[in-house]
Amino acid sequence: VLSWCCEACKKVTFRVPSELEADTLVGRVDLKECLRSAELISSSDGNFKVLEDGSVYTTSALSLSAEKKTFTILLKDIEEQVQKKIHVSLVEEGKKRARRSRDTVLKRTKRRWGPIPSVMIENSLGPFPLQIQQVQSDTAQNYTIYYSASGPGIDQDPKGLFYIERETGNIFATRAVDREEFPSFQIICFATTPDGYSPEVPLVHTIRIEDDNDNAPYFTQDVFHFSVPENSKPGVVVGRMIAEDRDEPYTLHTTLRFRIVSQTPPVTQAFSMHGETGVITVLLPQLDRELVPIYTLLVEVRDMAGQPFGLCTTGTAAIKIEDTNDNAPFFKQMQYETQVEENRVKVEILRVSVTDLDEPGSPGSVAVYEIIRGNDDQSFEITTDRNTNEGILCVVKGLDYESAKQRILVIGVNNEAPYMLAPHSQQVSQSTSTVTVHILDVDEGPAFKPCLLRINVKECEDVGTTIGRYLAEDPETGNSEGISYRIPPGQCNWIDINEKSGEVRTIKVLDRDVGEMRRGQCNITVLAIDRNGKTGTGTIQVCIQPGNKNYPRITKTDYIMCRDRKPICLTAQDGDEAPYSTPFVYRITDRSLASMWKITRHNDNSVYLQPKGDIPFGIYDIPVSVTDNGGKVGENRVTVNLCDCVTPTECDGRDRQLAGGNVTLGIWAILAMILGSLLLLLILITICGCCGAGAMQRNVTDDCANHNLIISNTEAPGEEVMDHNIIPLQTTTDQGGYGIKTGDQQTFEMGKGRGHTLESVKGGGGHQKLGSVKEGGGQTVMDTGRYSYSEWHNFTHPRLGEKVHLCRQDEEQKHSEDYLLSYNYEGKGSLAGSVGCCSDQHEEEALDFLDQLEPKFRTLAETCIKR
């Protein structure tokens, strides 16, 4: 079992700033004094690390939040099983343990522990070791102080360059230093007592290496290449040469100056150089590429601001002079002669050459040839051979010896690049050369005149119609004798040519709607052959002109027209082209229908068709003729179903009688007439059932009035009543009504006669209105005067109330609970009113309500009413 003996060895206090950066040395602790054989060294606070030599560093940025911060350094010896602790306290530098007395006199003293940075001259010659600085602690007056140091140059690379004496604090250099390799060093100096106490904060001391002018400037490139156009103006920037110096920047050791040492070729100085920036500019304007194509400059750069004792280096600048088109091309010969056979085409007849002093292959030297005069018919063409820069003269159209035995051409030459006038030089004119072309005579075949013959042929011409004549001539004789003609096979076989006369005839009916004729034209090659077998070719272009071969036709001929009688738009088409198509002229050829229908123009190919007045409904077959602009007439028949409808879909599928003597009734019209007849029959039966066939008397007594009213508010059949009290005796009155006799009392029941309203009954020999029923002597007297509805109501209402009161009483004179029922108003009355004998309509027919019915009932209404 391992047992660790842990005891506190000592306490150490360090005074540090309140803010500590990472990897900052806090102090050094003598670990061997506490435990010489320590194998494991650790810190209880992760913000600090402890090295083997006892140096304490921060691991991260740290801020002392309190006046004092403590942590523990643990030392372990695994073999001896010993563990010891060192307590470390950090105290902020600005804090004082005790307040000074106000009377205390503060004295200013110079601290020797913080000397100024040391300076060591680069490449110093010694003698070595060379003292460069001394550090001392003020606490050396009271304690024995030992000095030590660490950092680059001491225990880090380059190791052994510096060291510090332990007792005196003198810092020595052991050898020379190169500033360009190590410009400065930062070492850490320590002051400790023999027991390991650090009365001073570790000192960061800087040793700066002072620069020595030991490096000469150098150019960044071995050779600087620049270019500038020839004839450039003075001051044009050519380029800049760049040099550098490894010595300390912003000192005389790196202040450079440039100058041109020499120029090759050694002609007049053409360039200048800015001494501080190294920029090269043009000095003289006479830069001529043709004289000097490239300049080479030897340039010197010197430090120490160009002083003679400064270090220097030379460099090279190569300046190429770019070509410009300052030299015009000129012909090597001023005159040329050549020859060519007549009728030869695409043949080279001459090559011409020029001289140009500009750079070969550049736009300023590439020749561009042109024919200035003598080529009005464009028979010649001249191009440039890019390899040799020569001009190639060719014939592109056949030349005619009989027309001209020679042609004289004037040729000019330029460059691709525009000409630039050099300074102090004069404008030059374009170089030209004359070419004489001799034309050689050859025996040639016949030639057609013209080469292309255009023949316009109307469509549908008869086969064999002569449409033209195409002749060729012998160029030698100028006539057409002995020349035969033919059309090679494999072409449009529309026409043929007479072998001897050259007459052109049709061999087919030309129709633009058939096969290849749809294109409207065809090019036909014709051969002309002379006696020697020489041939010539010509072309006939046959163009088929549109003809008037189609009749105009109305595209749609079936229409439905409703009661709104909206006009119908008739549109015709004609397969012909202008001027044999539109405008069309429409006309109704039937006189009787022309009096009923009219045609109104809409546009060139459309018209409106509509009835002239209120014509009967039915189907009309209207013959309409359409005449095109060429006078061709097309006969058409337009069928119009004039239907009593709102939308055309209501009349789809109906068969109506043709108007104007040929009109037949459709199935819906017949069905409407049958329904109307049945309705009239039903009305008559109803009237007869109410009024009877003659005058009838009925016995109605007050004591049996309960048998006159029968509950009928049921949809089931009523009971069959056989009581004789309910079957009245009928007696006919003189007035044509029905008299009902009940003892000494008679009343009137009305029957509808022709032409009578609700209040009226038919009297003898005329229209008699209902009067009041007057009682007297048991006779019923009919008053012929007119009585109002209110009088009739006042007469009948009390009596009907009495009858209702006595109706349906039982033996105990009690009324039944359901014999009198109330019916609610349903919100809308009948537009037709009553059709019974009790109607109170005043009009004779009383059929105006039929006008308010829905569209499907109007046919029935129109059938019942005579218009």
C-alpha positions in Angstrom: 0.0 0.0 0.0 1.4 3.3 -1.0 1.3 6.1 1.4 2.2 9.6 0.4 3.8 12.0 2.9 2.6 15.5 1.9 3.8 18.6 3.7 4.0 22.3 2.9 7.6 23.1 2.0 7.4 26.9 1.7 5.4 29.9 0.6 6.3 32.2 -2.4 4.8 35.5 -3.2 5.0 37.2 -6.7 4.0 40.8 -7.5 2.4 40.8 -10.9 0.3 43.2 -13.0 -3.5 42.9 -12.7 -3.7 41.7 -16.3 -1.6 38.9 -17.5 -1.3 37.7 -21.1 -0.9 34.0 -22.1 2.6 32.5 -21.8 3.7 35.3 -19.5 6.5 34.5 -17.0 5.2 35.0 -13.5 8.4 34.1 -11.6 10.8 31.3 -10.7 10.6 29.0 -7.7 13.6 27.0 -6.4 12.2 23.5 -6.6 15.3 21.6 -5.6 15.4 23.4 -2.3 12.1 21.8 -1.5 12.5 18.4 -3.1 15.6 17.5 -5.0 14.3 14.3 -6.5 11.0 15.6 -7.8 9.8 13.5 -10.7 6.3 14.9 -11.2 5.7 18.7 -11.1 2.1 20.0 -11.4 0.0 23.0 -10.6 -3.3 23.0 -8.8 -4.5 25.9 -11.0 -4.8 25.1 -14.7 -4.1 28.8 -15.6 -0.5 28.2 -14.6 2.2 25.8 -15.7 5.5 25.0 -14.0 8.7 24.1 -15.9 11.5 21.9 -14.6 13.7 24.8 -13.7 10.9 26.3 -11.5 9.7 29.0 -14.0 6.0 29.7 -13.7 4.1 30.8 -16.8 0.5 31.6 -17.5 -1.4 29.2 -19.9 -4.1 31.8 -20.8 -4.9 35.4 -20.4 -5.6 36.1 -16.8 -7.1 38.9 -14.7 -6.7 39.2 -11.0 -10.2 39.8 -9.7 -9.1 40.0 -6.1 -6.0 41.6 -4.5 -4.5 38.2 -4.0 -4.6 34.9 -5.9 -3.1 31.6 -4.6 -2.4 28.2 -6.0 -0.2 25.2 -5.1 2.8 23.6 -6.9 2.8 19.8 -6.2 6.2 17.9 -6.2 6.1 14.1 -6.2 8.9 11.6 -5.8 7.4 8.2 -6.8 10.3 6.0 -5.5 10.5 7.7 -2.1 6.7 8.1 -2.0 7.1 11.7 -1.0 4.9 14.6 -2.0 5.5 18.3 -1.1 3.6 21.5 -1.8 4.8 25.0 -2.5 2.1 27.7 -1.9 2.3 30.5 -4.4 0.5 33.8 -3.9 0.1 36.5 -6.6 -0.3 40.1 -5.4 -1.3 43.0 -7.7 1.6 45.4 -8.0 -0.4 48.5 -7.3 -1.6 47.4 -3.9 0.3 48.4 -0.8 0.1 46.7 2.5 0.4 49.7 4.7 -0.5 53.3 4.2 2.3 55.8 4.2 2.3 58.7 6.5 1.5 62.0 4.9 4.7 63.3 6.3 6.8 60.8 4.5 9.1 62.4 2.0 8.9 60.7 -1.4 12.3 60.4 -3.1 12.7 59.7 -6.8 15.3 57.0 -7.5 16.5 55.5 -10.7 15.7 51.8 -11.0 18.5 49.8 -12.6 16.4 46.7 -13.1 14.8 48.2 -16.3 17.5 49.5 -18.6 16.9 50.7 -22.1 17.1 48.3 -25.0 20.6 47.2 -25.9 22.1 47.9 -29.4 24.6 45.7 -31.1 26.2 46.6 -34.5 25.7 44.2 -37.3 28.8 42.3 -38.3 30.7 43.7 -35.3 34.4 42.8 -35.3 34.7 42.4 -31.5 36.7 41.8 -29.5 34.5 38.9 -28.2 33.0 38.4 -25.7 31.6 41.9 -26.2 29.7 43.5 -23.4 26.5 45.1 -24.6 24.6 45.8 -21.4 24.3 45.4 -17.7 21.2 44.7 -15.6 21.1 45.2 -11.8 18.5 45.0 -9.1 18.1 47.7 -6.4 17.5 44.9 -3.9 21.2 43.9 -4.3 21.9 46.5 -1.6 20.1 44.3 1.0 20.4 40.9 -0.4 22.7 38.7 -2.3 21.3 38.6 -5.8 22.1 36.2 -8.6 21.3 37.0 -12.2 20.2 34.7 -15.0 18.6 34.9 -18.4 16.8 32.8 -21.0 15.4 33.2 -24.5 16.6 33.4 -28.1 20.4 33.7 -28.3 20.8 32.2 -24.9 19.1 28.8 -24.4 17.1 29.0 -27.7 18.4 29.2 -31.3 20.8 30.7 -32.0 22.1 29.2 -28.7 25.2 30.6 -27.1 25.1 34.0 -28.8 24.6 35.9 -25.5 25.2 35.1 -21.8 24.8 37.0 -18.5 27.2 37.0 -15.6 25.6 35.6 -12.4 27.0 38.0 -9.9 27.3 41.3 -12.0 24.4 41.1 -14.5 26.7 42.0 -17.4 25.4 40.8 -20.8 27.9 39.7 -23.3 27.8 38.7 -27.0 30.0 35.9 -28.1 30.1 36.5 -31.9 29.0 38.7 -34.8 25.3 38.8 -35.8 23.7 39.3 -39.3 20.7 41.7 -39.0 19.1 40.4 -42.1 18.8 37.0 -40.3 18.2 38.2 -36.8 17.0 41.8 -36.6 16.5 41.7 -32.8 16.4 39.5 -29.7 14.1 39.4 -26.6 15.6 37.8 -23.6 14.2 37.4 -20.1 16.4 38.3 -17.2 15.8 37.1 -13.6 17.1 38.3 -10.2 16.9 35.9 -7.3 18.3 35.4 -3.8 20.3 32.3 -2.9 17.2 30.8 -1.3 15.2 31.2 -4.6 13.2 34.3 -3.7 12.6 36.6 -6.6 12.5 40.2 -5.4 12.1 41.5 -8.9 9.7 40.8 -11.7 11.4 39.0 -14.6 12.7 41.6 -17.0 12.1 41.4 -20.8 15.1 42.9 -22.4 15.4 43.7 -26.1 18.7 43.5 -28.0 18.4 45.3 -31.3 20.9 44.6 -34.1 21.9 47.9 -35.8 22.0 47.7 -39.6 25.2 47.8 -41.5 25.2 48.6 -45.3 26.4 45.1 -46.2 23.9 44.3 -49.0 24.1 45.8 -52.5 20.7 46.5 -54.3 19.7 44.0 -57.0 17.2 44.0 -59.9 14.2 41.6 -59.7 14.7 40.4 -63.2 17.8 39.6 -65.2 16.5 41.3 -68.3 13.5 43.7 -68.5 11.7 43.4 -71.8 9.6 46.5 -73.0 8.1 47.6 -76.3 7.0 50.9 -77.7 5.5 51.9 -81.1 7.7 53.6 -83.5 7.4 57.3 -84.0 6.1 57.7 -80.4 6.1 61.1 -78.9 8.6 62.2 -76.2 7.5 61.4 -72.7 5.7 58.2 -73.6 6.3 55.7 -70.8 8.2 52.6 -72.0 8.3 50.7 -68.7 9.8 50.5 -65.2 12.8 48.6 -63.8 12.4 47.4 -60.2 15.3 46.9 -57.8 15.3 45.8 -54.1 17.8 46.0 -51.1 17.8 43.6 -48.1 19.2 46.2 -45.7 16.9 47.9 -43.2 14.0 49.7 -44.9 13.6 53.5 -44.8 17.2 54.1 -44.3 20.0 55.4 -46.6 21.1 51.8 -46.9 17.9 51.1 -49.0 17.5 54.5 -50.7 18.1 53.7 -54.3 18.9 55.7 -57.4 18.8 54.6 -61.1 20.7 55.8 -64.2 21.3 54.7 -67.8 24.9 53.7 -68.2 24.9 52.9 -71.9 22.7 52.3 -74.9 23.0 49.8 -77.7 23.3 50.6 -80.6 25.3 53.7 -79.6 23.3 56.2 -81.6 21.6 59.3 -80.4 20.2 58.7 -76.9 16.6 57.7 -77.4 15.4 57.1 -73.8 15.6 58.7 -70.4 15.2 57.2 -66.9 13.7 58.7 -63.8 16.4 58.4 -61.1 14.1 57.6 -58.1 11.4 55.4 -59.7 13.3 53.6 -62.5 10.7 54.6 -65.1 12.0 54.6 -68.7 10.4 57.2 -71.1 10.9 58.2 -74.8 13.4 61.0 -75.2 13.4 61.6 -79.0 10.6 61.1 -81.5 12.7 59.6 -84.3 12.1 56.0 -83.3 12.1 54.2 -86.6 11.7 50.4 -86.6 13.1 50.1 -90.1 16.4 51.7 -88.8 16.7 50.3 -85.3 14.3 47.5 -84.4 15.5 47.0 -80.8 17.4 49.0 -78.2 19.4 47.6 -75.2 20.0 49.7 -72.1 22.5 49.1 -69.4 21.1 50.5 -66.1 22.8 51.0 -62.7 21.1 51.1 -59.4 23.0 52.4 -56.3 22.0 52.7 -52.6 22.9 55.4 -50.1 20.8 57.8 -52.3 23.3 57.4 -55.2 26.3 58.5 -53.2 29.6 57.3 -54.7 30.4 55.2 -51.6 27.0 53.4 -51.9 26.8 49.8 -53.1 25.5 49.4 -56.7 24.4 46.8 -59.3 23.7 46.9 -63.0 20.7 45.5 -65.0 19.6 45.2 -68.6 16.5 46.5 -70.4 15.6 45.4 -73.9 13.2 47.8 -75.7 11.5 46.5 -78.9 10.3 49.1 -81.4 6.8 48.0 -82.6 5.9 48.5 -86.2 3.4 50.9 -87.5 2.2 51.4 -91.0 4.4 54.4 -91.8 5.6 52.9 -95.1 3.2 52.6 -98.0 3.4 49.6 -100.4 4.4 50.3 -104.0 4.4 48.1 -107.2 7.6 46.6 -108.5 6.3 47.2 -112.0 4.2 50.0 -113.3 2.8 48.1 -116.3 1.8 44.4 -116.9 0.4 42.6 -119.9 -1.4 39.2 -120.1 -3.9 37.3 -122.2 -6.9 35.0 -121.8 -9.2 33.1 -124.1 -12.8 34.4 -124.4 -15.5 32.7 -122.3 -12.9 31.4 -119.8 -14.0 31.8 -116.2 -12.4 31.2 -112.8 -8.9 31.3 -114.3 -5.8 33.1 -113.0 -4.3 35.3 -115.6 -1.6 37.4 -113.7 0.3 37.8 -110.5 1.6 41.2 -109.4 4.0 42.0 -106.4 4.7 45.0 -104.2 7.4 46.2 -101.9 6.7 47.2 -98.3 9.3 48.3 -95.8 7.1 47.5 -92.8 7.5 44.4 -90.7 6.6 41.3 -92.8 3.4 39.6 -91.8 2.1 42.6 -89.8 -1.1 44.4 -90.7 1.1 47.3 -91.9 2.7 45.1 -94.6 -0.1 42.8 -95.8 -1.1 44.1 -99.2 -4.8 44.7 -100.2 -5.3 45.0 -103.9 -8.2 46.6 -105.8 -9.2 47.3 -109.4 -9.7 51.0 -109.7 -10.7 51.2 -113.3 -11.7 49.0 -116.3 -13.9 46.5 -114.4 -17.3 48.0 -114.7 -18.9 44.7 -115.6 -17.2 42.9 -112.7 -15.5 40.4 -115.1 -12.2 40.5 -113.1 -11.3 39.9 -109.5 -8.0 40.4 -107.7 -7.1 38.8 -104.3 -4.0 38.5 -102.1 -1.8 35.5 -101.6 -1.2 35.5 -97.9 2.0 33.5 -98.2 3.8 35.7 -100.9 1.8 38.9 -100.5 1.2 38.9 -104.3 -1.9 40.0 -106.1 -3.7 37.3 -108.1 -5.8 38.6 -111.0 -8.6 36.2 -112.2 -11.4 36.3 -114.7 -14.8 35.5 -113.1 -17.0 36.2 -116.1 -16.5 35.0 -119.6 -15.0 37.7 -121.9 -16.4 38.1 -125.5 -13.8 38.6 -128.2 -16.5 40.0 -130.5 -17.3 42.7 -128.0 -13.8 43.8 -127.0 -10.4 42.4 -128.1 -8.6 43.8 -125.0 -9.3 45.2 -121.6 -7.1 47.7 -119.7 -7.3 47.6 -115.9 -5.8 50.0 -113.3 -4.8 48.2 -110.1 -4.1 49.9 -106.7 -2.6 48.6 -103.5 -3.0 49.5 -99.8 -2.3 47.8 -96.4 -4.7 46.2 -93.9 -3.7 48.7 -91.3 -4.4 52.4 -91.9 -1.4 54.5 -93.0 0.3 56.6 -90.3 2.3 59.5 -91.3 5.7 59.6 -89.7 6.9 62.8 -88.0 8.7 65.3 -90.4 7.5 63.3 -93.5 5.2 64.0 -96.4 2.0 62.3 -97.4 2.4 59.7 -100.1 -0.1 58.8 -102.8 -1.5 55.3 -103.5 0.7 53.2 -105.7 -1.0 52.0 -109.0 -0.1 49.8 -111.9 -1.7 49.3 -115.4 -2.6 45.8 -116.7 -3.5 45.2 -120.3 -5.5 42.0 -120.9 -5.6 40.6 -124.5 -8.7 38.5 -125.3 -8.1 35.5 -127.6 -10.8 34.5 -130.1 -12.1 30.9 -130.0 -14.9 29.1 -131.8 -17.9 29.2 -129.4 -21.3 27.7 -129.5 -24.7 29.5 -129.9 -25.9 31.8 -127.2 -29.4 32.6 -126.1 -30.5 36.2 -125.8 -31.6 36.7 -123.1 -30.0 34.1 -121.0 -33.2 33.9 -118.9 -36.6 34.1 -120.6 -39.6 34.7 -118.3 -43.0 33.5 -119.7 -46.2 34.2 -117.8 -49.0 31.7 -118.6 -52.6 31.8 -117.4 -53.9 28.9 -115.5 -56.0 26.3 -117.4 -54.7 27.2 -120.8 -55.5 24.6 -123.5 -52.9 22.0 -124.3 -50.7 23.1 -127.3 -51.1 26.8 -126.7 -48.1 28.8 -128.0 -46.8 30.8 -125.1 -43.6 32.3 -126.5 -40.5 31.8 -128.6 -36.9 31.3 -127.4 -34.0 31.7 -129.9 -30.2 31.5 -129.8 -27.7 33.1 -132.0 -24.2 32.1 -133.4 -21.8 34.7 -131.9 -19.7 34.4 -135.1 -22.5 35.1 -137.6 -25.0 36.9 -135.4 -28.0 34.8 -136.7 -30.0 31.7 -135.7 -29.7 29.7 -138.9 -28.8 26.0 -138.5 -29.5 26.0 -134.7 -31.8 23.4 -133.3 -33.4 23.4 -129.8 -34.4 20.8 -127.3 -35.2 20.4 -123.6 -33.1 17.9 -121.7 -35.2 15.3 -119.8 -35.7 15.3 -116.0 -37.2 18.8 -115.8 -40.8 20.1 -115.4 -42.7 18.5 -118.2 -45.2 21.4 -118.6 -43.9 22.8 -121.9 -42.1 21.8 -125.1 -40.0 23.7 -127.6 -40.1 23.3 -131.3 -36.8 21.9 -132.5 -36.4 24.3 -135.5 -38.5 27.4 -134.8 -37.9 27.7 -131.0 -41.7 28.1 -130.3 -42.7 27.2 -126.8 -46.0 25.4 -126.3 -47.8 23.8 -123.4 -48.1 20.1 -123.2 -50.3 19.9 -120.1 -53.2 21.9 -118.6 -51.4 24.2 -116.1 -53.2 24.0 -112.8 -51.7 25.6 -109.7 -53.5 23.0 -107.5 -51.8 20.0 -109.0 -48.4 18.4 -108.1 -45.3 20.5 -108.8 -47.5 23.3 -110.2 -48.4 24.3 -106.7 -45.1 26.3 -106.6 -46.5 28.5 -109.4 -43.3 28.5 -111.5 -40.6 26.2 -112.9 -37.1 26.9 -114.5 -36.5 24.8 -117.6 -33.0 24.6 -119.2 -33.0 24.7 -123.0 -30.2 23.5 -125.3 -29.2 25.2 -128.6 -27.0 23.1 -130.9 -25.3 24.5 -134.0 -24.1 22.7 -137.1 -20.6 22.0 -135.6 -22.2 20.4 -132.5 -21.4 23.4 -130.3 -24.0 23.9 -127.6 -25.3 26.7 -125.7 -27.8 26.8 -122.8 -30.6 29.1 -121.8 -33.3 29.1 -119.2 -37.1 29.5 -119.5 -38.9 30.5 -116.4 -42.5 29.5 -116.7 -44.8 31.4 -114.2 -48.4 30.2 -113.9 -50.7 33.2 -113.4 -53.8 32.5 -111.2 -57.1 32.0 -113.2 -60.7 32.0 -112.3 -61.5 28.3 -112.2 -63.3 27.9 -108.9 -66.9 28.9 -107.9 -67.5 30.7 -104.7 -69.2 28.6 -102.1 -70.9 29.4 -98.9 -69.2 27.5 -96.1 -72.2 27.0 -93.8 -75.8 26.6 -95.1 -77.9 25.4 -92.2 -79.0 28.0 -89.5 -81.6 28.4 -86.8 -83.1 31.8 -86.2 -85.0 32.4 -83.0 -87.8 35.0 -82.3 -85.2 37.7 -81.8 -84.5 37.4 -85.5 -80.8 38.1 -85.1 -79.2 38.4 -88.5 -77.3 35.4 -89.9 -73.7 35.9 -91.2 -73.1 34.1 -94.5 -69.4 33.6 -95.5 -68.2 32.3 -98.8 -64.9 30.9 -99.9 -63.2 30.8 -103.3 -60.1 28.7 -104.1 -58.8 31.2 -106.6 -56.4 34.0 -105.9 -56.7 37.7 -106.4 -58.1 39.2 -108.5 -60.6 36.3 -109.0 -61.7 35.9 -105.5 -63.1 38.7 -103.2 -65.1 40.9 -103.1 -68.2 38.6 -103.4 -71.7 39.7 -104.5 -74.6 37.9 -102.9 -78.2 37.8 -104.3 -81.4 35.9 -103.5 -82.5 34.3 -106.8 -86.1 33.4 -105.7 -88.4 36.5 -106.1 -90.9 35.4 -103.5 -88.2 34.7 -100.9 -86.4 37.9 -101.9 -89.5 39.8 -100.8 -89.3 38.1 -97.4 -85.6 38.2 -96.8 -82.9 40.7 -97.3 -79.1 40.7 -97.6 -76.8 43.3 -96.0 -73.1 43.6 -96.7 -70.6 42.9 -93.9 -67.2 42.7 -95.6 -65.7 41.5 -98.9 -66.6 37.9 -98.3 -69.5 38.0 -95.8 -73.1 39.3 -95.7 -75.9 39.4 -93.1 -79.2 37.5 -93.9 -82.4 38.6 -92.1 -86.1 38.7 -92.6 -87.7 41.9 -93.9 -90.7 41.8 -91.7 -92.8 39.6 -89.4 -92.8 36.4 -91.5 -94.3 33.1 -90.2 -92.2 30.6 -88.3 -91.0 27.7 -90.3 -88.1 26.3 -92.4 -87.0 28.4 -95.4 -84.9 27.0 -98.2 -83.4 30.2 -99.7 -81.4 30.0 -103.0 -78.4 32.4 -102.8 -76.0 33.1 -105.7 -72.5 34.3 -105.0 -70.5 36.1 -107.7 -66.7 36.5 -107.3 -64.6 39.4 -108.6 -63.9 37.5 -111.9 -67.7 37.1 -112.6 -68.0 33.5 -111.8 -71.3 32.7 -110.1 -71.8 29.9 -107.5 -75.3 28.8 -106.7 -75.9 27.9 -103.0 -79.0 27.0 -100.9 -79.2 28.3 -97.4 -81.7 26.6 -95.0 -83.0 28.8 -92.2 -85.2 27.4 -89.5 -87.2 30.4 -88.2 -88.2 29.0 -84.9 -90.2 30.4 -82.0 -87.5 29.9 -79.5 -85.2 31.8 -77.1 -82.0 29.8 -77.8 -81.3 27.7 -81.0 -81.0 24.6 -78.9 -84.7 24.6 -78.3 -85.4 24.0 -81.9 -82.8 21.3 -82.5 -84.3 18.2 -84.1 -87.8 19.8 -84.7 -89.5 19.3 -88.1 -91.4 22.4 -89.2 -93.5 23.0 -92.2 -91.8 24.9 -95.0 -93.1 28.5 -95.3 -94.8 29.9 -98.3 -97.1 27.0 -99.3 -94.8 24.2 -98.4 -95.0 24.7 -94.6 -95.8 21.6 -92.6 -96.6 21.3 -88.9 -94.0 19.7 -86.7 -94.7 17.1 -84.1 -94.6 19.7 -81.3 -97.1 21.9 -83.0 -99.5 19.0 -83.5 -99.0 18.0 -79.8 -99.7 21.6 -78.8 -103.0 21.6 -80.8 -104.1 18.3 -79.2 -103.3 19.6 -75.7 -105.2 22.8 -76.5 -108.3 20.9 -77.7 -108.2 18.8 -74.6 -108.0 21.9 -72.4 -111.0 23.4 -74.1 -113.0 20.2 -73.7 -112.1 20.1 -70.0 -113.3 23.6 -69.5 -116.6 22.9 -71.3 -117.1 19.8 -69.2 -116.5 21.7 -66.0 -119.0 24.4 -67.0 -121.6 21.9 -67.9 -121.1 20.1 -64.6 -121.6 23.3 -62.7 -124.4 24.8 -64.6 -126.2 21.8 -66.1 -127.8 21.4 -69.5 -130.9 23.4 -68.6 -132.7 25.2 -65.8 -132.8 23.1 -62.7 -134.7 23.6 -59.4 -133.4 22.2 -56.2 -135.3 21.8 -53.0 -133.4 23.3 -50.2 -135.1 23.6 -46.8 -133.8 25.4 -43.8 -134.3 22.4 -41.6 -132.3 20.1 -43.8 -129.6 22.6 -44.7 -127.0 20.5 -43.1 -127.2 18.1 -46.0 -126.3 20.7 -48.6 -122.7 21.2 -47.5 -120.4 18.1 -47.6 -116.9 18.1 -46.2 -114.7 17.5 -49.3 -111.2 18.3 -47.9 -110.1 14.8 -48.5 -108.5 13.2 -51.5 -110.4 10.0 -51.0 -113.7 9.4 -52.8 -116.7 10.8 -50.9 -119.6 8.8 -49.6 -122.4 8.1 -51.9 -125.4 10.1 -50.7 -128.8 8.9 -51.6 -130.9 11.3 -49.5 -133.7 12.7 -51.5 -133.3 16.0 -49.8 -130.1 16.6 -51.6 -131.4 15.8 -55.1 -133.3 19.0 -56.0 -136.1 19.2 -58.5 -135.0 21.1 -61.5 -137.2 23.7 -63.1 -136.2 25.8 -66.1 -136.6 29.6 -65.8 -137.1 32.0 -68.6 -133.8 33.7 -68.0 -131.7 30.6 -68.7 -130.5 30.1 -65.2 -131.2 27.3 -62.9 -134.0 27.8 -60.4 -133.9 25.8 -57.1 -137.3 25.6 -55.5 -137.5 24.9 -51.7 -141.2 25.3 -50.6 -142.2 28.9 -50.9 -138.6 30.1 -51.2 -136.5 30.1 -54.4 -132.9 31.0 -54.9 -130.6 31.4 -57.9 -127.6 29.4 -58.9 -125.6 30.7 -61.7 -124.4 29.0 -64.9 -121.9 30.3 -67.3 -123.1 31.1 -70.7 -121.2 32.5 -73.6 -119.9 35.9 -73.0 -121.0 36.1 -69.4 -118.8 37.1 -66.5 -118.8 35.9 -62.9 -121.8 38.1 -62.0 -123.7 37.6 -65.2 -126.1 34.9 -66.5 -127.6 34.7 -69.9 -131.1 36.2 -70.2 -133.6 35.9 -73.0 -132.4 37.3 -76.2 -129.4 39.2 -74.8 -126.7 39.7 -72.1 -128.4 40.0 -68.8 -126.5 40.7 -65.6 -127.1 39.1 -62.3 -129.6 41.0 -60.2 -130.9 40.4 -56.8 -133.1 37.5 -56.1 -136.4 39.0 -54.9 -139.0 37.0 -53.0 -142.6 37.7 -53.6 -145.7 35.5 -54.3 -143.4 32.6 -54.7 -142.2 34.0 -58.0 -138.7 34.5 -59.0 -138.2 37.8 -60.6 -135.0 38.6 -62.7 -134.1 42.3 -62.7 -132.5 43.3 -66.0 -130.5 46.1 -64.4 -126.8 45.8 -63.6 -125.7 45.1 -60.0 -122.3 45.4 -58.4 -120.3 42.7 -56.7 -120.9 44.3 -53.3 -124.7 44.0 -53.7 -124.4 40.4 -54.7 -122.1 39.8 -51.7 -124.4 41.5 -49.3 -127.2 39.3 -50.5 -125.5 36.0 -50.3 -123.2 36.3 -47.3 -125.8 36.3 -44.5 -127.6 33.3 -46.0 -124.4 31.3 -46.6 -123.4 32.0 -42.9 -126.7 30.7 -41.7 -126.3 27.6 -43.8 -122.9 27.0 -42.5 -124.0 27.5 -38.9 -126.7 24.8 -39.3 -124.4 22.5 -41.2 -123.0 19.4 -39.5 -124.9 19.6 -36.2 -125.5 16.4 -34.3 -128.6 15.5 -32.4 -127.6 17.6 -29.5 -127.2 20.7 -31.7 -123.4 20.7 -31.3 -121.0 21.5 -34.1 -118.3 19.1 -35.1 -114.7 20.0 -34.2 -113.3 19.8 -37.8 -116.1 20.8 -40.1 -114.8 24.4 -40.5 -111.1 24.6 -41.3 -108.9 27.6 -42.0 -106.4 27.6 -44.9 -103.3 29.8 -44.7 -102.3 32.2 -47.5 -99.5 30.6 -49.5 -97.9 33.9 -50.7 -99.0 34.1 -54.3 -102.3 34.0 -56.1 -103.0 32.4 -59.4 -102.3 34.6 -62.5 -105.0 32.7 -64.3 -107.7 33.2 -61.8 -110.7 31.0 -61.7 -112.1 29.2 -64.8 -115.3 28.2 -63.1 -118.8 29.6 -63.4 -118.1 31.9 -60.4 -115.3 33.8 -62.1 -115.5 37.6 -61.7 -113.5 38.5 -64.8 -115.1 41.2 -66.8 -113.3 40.6 -70.2 -115.0 38.6 -72.8 -112.4 35.9 -73.3 -110.3 36.4 -70.2 -107.2 34.8 -71.8 -104.6 37.5 -71.1 -103.0 35.4 -68.5 -101.7 33.2 -71.2 -99.2 35.9 -72.1 -97.5 35.4 -68.7 -96.9 31.7 -69.1 -93.5 30.1 -69.5 -92.0 29.7 -73.1 -93.1 26.1 -73.4 -96.8 27.0 -73.0 -96.8 29.9 -75.5 -97.3 27.5 -78.4 -100.5 26.3 -76.8 -101.6 29.8 -76.2 -101.0 30.9 -79.8 -102.9 27.8 -81.0 -106.0 28.7 -78.9 -106.1 32.4 -79.8 -106.9 33.5 -83.3 -104.5 36.2 -84.4 
